[in-house]
C-alpha cells in the first residue's frame, strides 16, 4: 500500500470512528433521531472526501483537470441531493447532522495536518 492510499484509509477510518462514536453517544443519550442524523452527516462528509480523493488521484494533465472540475459539479449536485433528502424529506434534526458533517471534517483536516507535519524533514510533530 502506497503512502497516498494509507493516508486516504487513515482519514476515512478516523472519520468513521468519529461518526460512530458521536452517533453512539447520541443514541445512548436517548436521541435516536439525532444519532441517525449525526451518522448521516458523517456519511455525506466521508462520501465527499472519497470522491475528491478519487478525482485528484486521476488528475495530472490539463484535460484531466477539466474532468476534475466536471466531477466537482457532479459531487456538489450529489451532496445537495443528499442534503435535501436527509433534511427535507426525512426531516432529520439539523444540529446533529451539521455536527456530523463538521466533526468529520475537523478530523480530516487534523489528520492531514498531522501527516503533513510528520513529513517535514528534520522536523515533525511534538512527541506524544
C-alpha distance (Angstrom), angle and dihedral (degrees) to the residues before:
residue distance angle dihedral
X1 . . .
X2 3.79 . .
X3 3.81 125.7 .
X4 3.81 93.8 -100.7
X5 3.80 93.5 53.8
X6 3.81 91.3 44.6
X7 3.81 89.3 52.9
X8 3.81 92.6 49.4
X9 3.80 93.0 47.4
X10 3.81 92.3 47.2
X11 3.77 91.1 49.6
X12 3.80 93.3 48.7
X13 3.81 93.8 44.2
X14 3.80 93.0 50.4
X15 3.79 93.8 46.4
X16 3.80 90.0 47.3
X17 3.80 89.1 53.0
X18 3.82 90.6 49.7
X19 3.80 89.9 50.8
X20 3.80 94.3 46.9
X21 3.80 92.6 46.6
X22 3.80 94.0 48.1
X23 3.78 93.5 45.3
X24 3.79 91.3 45.8
X25 3.79 92.6 51.3
X26 3.79 91.6 50.1
X27 3.81 92.0 48.8
X28 3.82 90.8 48.3
X29 3.81 88.2 51.5
X30 3.81 88.8 56.7
X31 3.80 95.8 -103.3
X32 3.79 101.8 123.0
X33 3.81 94.6 161.0
X34 3.81 90.1 48.0
X35 3.79 91.5 49.7
X36 3.78 91.7 51.0
X37 3.81 91.1 46.6
X38 3.83 90.8 49.8
X39 3.81 90.0 50.5
X40 3.82 90.6 47.8
X41 3.81 91.2 51.2
X42 3.78 90.6 50.7
X43 3.81 90.8 47.5
X44 3.82 91.9 53.2
X45 3.80 89.5 49.5
X46 3.82 92.5 48.4
X47 3.80 93.0 48.2
X48 3.79 90.7 48.6
X49 3.83 91.7 51.3
X50 3.79 92.2 47.3
X51 3.80 92.0 51.5
X52 3.81 91.1 48.7
X53 3.81 92.5 48.2
X54 3.80 91.6 49.7
X55 3.81 92.6 48.4
X56 3.80 95.4 47.2
X57 3.79 91.2 45.6
X58 3.79 90.0 59.8
X59 3.81 94.5 44.7
X60 3.74 122.7 101.5
X61 3.77 113.4 111.9
X62 3.78 127.9 57.9
X63 3.80 91.6 -104.7
X64 3.79 92.1 52.6
X65 3.82 90.8 50.8
X66 3.79 87.6 58.4
X67 3.80 86.7 54.9
X68 3.82 89.0 51.3
X69 3.81 89.9 55.2
X70 3.79 91.6 48.1
X71 3.78 89.4 47.0
X72 3.79 90.6 51.2
X73 3.79 90.3 55.9
X74 3.81 89.7 50.9
X75 3.83 89.6 46.7
X76 3.81 91.6 52.0
X77 3.80 90.6 48.5
X78 3.82 91.1 50.4
X79 3.81 91.8 47.1
X80 3.80 90.6 48.4
X81 3.79 91.3 49.9
X82 3.81 91.0 48.5
X83 3.81 91.1 49.5
X84 3.79 91.3 49.1
X85 3.80 93.5 49.6
X86 3.81 94.6 44.5
X87 3.79 98.2 43.3
X88 3.81 104.5 29.3
X89 3.78 106.3 26.4
X90 3.81 99.5 33.2
X91 3.82 92.6 30.0
X92 3.79 94.3 -139.6
X93 3.81 115.5 -179.4
X94 3.79 107.8 -92.7
X95 3.82 100.4 -144.5
X96 3.82 97.2 58.5
X97 3.81 89.4 41.2
X98 3.80 91.1 52.7
X99 3.81 90.5 44.7
X100 3.80 90.0 54.9
X101 3.80 90.9 50.1
X102 3.80 94.2 46.5
X103 3.80 99.2 42.2
X104 3.79 91.9 48.9
X105 3.81 88.8 51.5
X106 3.82 91.5 47.4
X107 3.81 89.2 53.8
X108 3.81 91.4 48.0
X109 3.81 93.0 50.1
X110 3.81 92.2 44.3
X111 3.80 91.4 49.6
X112 3.80 90.8 48.8
X113 3.82 90.8 50.9
X114 3.81 91.9 47.8
X115 3.81 93.1 50.0
X116 3.81 90.4 45.1
X117 3.81 92.3 51.6
X118 3.78 91.3 49.3
X119 3.80 89.8 53.4
X120 3.81 93.9 58.3
X121 3.82 110.5 110.5
X122 3.79 112.3 -115.0
X123 3.76 90.1 -5.1
X124 3.72 130.4 74.0
X125 3.73 142.1 151.5
X126 3.78 119.8 -52.6
X127 3.78 112.3 -85.4
X128 3.75 115.4 -101.0
